[in-house]
Amino acid sequence: MKTLQALQEQVQITFKQEALLEQAFTHASYLNENRTKEGKHYERLEFLGDAVLELTVSDYLFNRYPERPEGQLTKLRAACVCEGALVIYANELQLSDYFRIGRGEENAGGRTREALIADIFEAFVGAMYLSEGIEVVREFLGKVVFPKIDQGMFEANNDYKTLLQEWLQQDGDIKIVYQLLAEDGPAHDKAFKVRLFVNDEPQTFGEGRTKKIAEQAAAQAALAAYQTKINN
Amino acid sequence: MKTLQALQEQVQITFKQEALLEQAFTHASYLNENRTKEGKHYERLEFLGDAVLELTVSDYLFNRYPERPEGQLTKLRAACVCEGALVIYANELQLSDYFRIGRGEENAGGRTREALIADIFEAFVGAMYLSEGIEVVREFLGKVVFPKIDQGMFEANNDYKTLLQEWLQQDGDIKIVYQLLAEDGPAHDKAFKVRLFVNDEPQTFGEGRTKKIAEQAAAQAALAAYQTKINN
């Protein structure tokens, strides 16, 4: 469990209203189990952050691609703020490490649920908007989100496995392996989990309804991780 | 056809970038038929305005209802920015009177299509945001949208016919009639159109998949019209 102080240092933003930051990283189950503590949980901030993200991303796309018609912009925006994309942003900052969650929910695997991880990112953006204003949010997204848009991560029909291979082969030959870790569930509702290895080093995980989707997810996550390193 | 000068006077906003206002009120079909004229059509502004509206409304609801949980806020927001609501805002300002549309599209009834009327409102908001900034948009919505939220127009399970009756009967007995004007389409995709009469005076129209929905829509539109008069 990391402190919110560490998070503020990581993103280089000092929150004027730290209570909002705390709220963004608090699950209702945590408040229920700690009745003596006052506090609010993240859900209302997630509601607000969702809209903040929608506008800041729309604004960015509108200006970045002056020639693209509305239909393309709408599809691209949807890809930039879908659950899978939010999980990538959140995991890059390891946001779930800062999240306060009740013991029952923790044991039920709540902290690693993708829907919750996506929510935390939105709540974080909502708190940032209220405490620091939209320009600080824009600057923050300029590090975490907009570079990925520029790199084409959310363009339609992306083949992340191919993109990853091209990316890594810039530095010469490389061995990429997708290892199947688990295959759960009934035939109509399968869940595959794979791990990506690069030159026998374990890298990212990927999950999905098919082995191919899981591999694509792992490749997408790896691309995000490499491209982030390049930017920092 | 009214001029955009008249619109600016009506809403008491002078656009610094009038070209954006012009773009918001131009259909692609108009540009196609007038090839000598330069210009852009409204669709990209609608993309942006949609997100501007989403944030300004979310922000308003978040502050206006500090005790409501996320689920209620999300439902209320959806009701405030759904097509039906946007049509109410747009018609109150008679926005489609300012819209430039090609002759073919005009003859096909394009100007009165609800989806297009809703789009025009979003495009108008998008142009206002780019030209004047988000605070001017907020002020504008403070006249056109937020009062309706306060009056409970978008609360779940609203029965507009009852609300309208209660509203009108404040001033004594009144005769309310919903006249069925048209019933089109095949059984699985019916379209009903009704007109509301108050004391034999024709008032608003309403459309919908059932007669009841059409009547509710007419009542909702009438409520909006009356409440707007009260506010001005």
Chai-1 contact restraints between the chains, C-beta under 6 A:
chainA,res_idxA,chainB,res_idxB,connection_type,confidence,min_distance_angstrom,max_distance_angstrom,comment,restraint_id
A,E43,B,E70,contact,1.0,0.0,6.0,A-B,restraint_1
A,R44,B,E70,contact,1.0,0.0,6.0,A-B,restraint_2
A,F47,B,E70,contact,1.0,0.0,6.0,A-B,restraint_3
A,F47,B,L73,contact,1.0,0.0,6.0,A-B,restraint_4
A,F47,B,T74,contact,1.0,0.0,6.0,A-B,restraint_5
A,L48,B,S58,contact,1.0,0.0,6.0,A-B,restraint_6
A,L48,B,F62,contact,1.0,0.0,6.0,A-B,restraint_7
A,A51,B,E54,contact,1.0,0.0,6.0,A-B,restraint_8
A,A51,B,L55,contact,1.0,0.0,6.0,A-B,restraint_9
A,A51,B,S58,contact,1.0,0.0,6.0,A-B,restraint_10
A,E54,B,A51,contact,1.0,0.0,6.0,A-B,restraint_11
A,E54,B,E54,contact,1.0,0.0,6.0,A-B,restraint_12
A,L55,B,A51,contact,1.0,0.0,6.0,A-B,restraint_13
A,L55,B,L55,contact,1.0,0.0,6.0,A-B,restraint_14
A,S58,B,L48,contact,1.0,0.0,6.0,A-B,restraint_15
A,S58,B,A51,contact,1.0,0.0,6.0,A-B,restraint_16
A,F62,B,L48,contact,1.0,0.0,6.0,A-B,restraint_17
A,E70,B,E43,contact,1.0,0.0,6.0,A-B,restraint_18
A,E70,B,R44,contact,1.0,0.0,6.0,A-B,restraint_19
A,E70,B,F47,contact,1.0,0.0,6.0,A-B,restraint_20
A,L73,B,F47,contact,1.0,0.0,6.0,A-B,restraint_21
A,T74,B,F47,contact,1.0,0.0,6.0,A-B,restraint_22
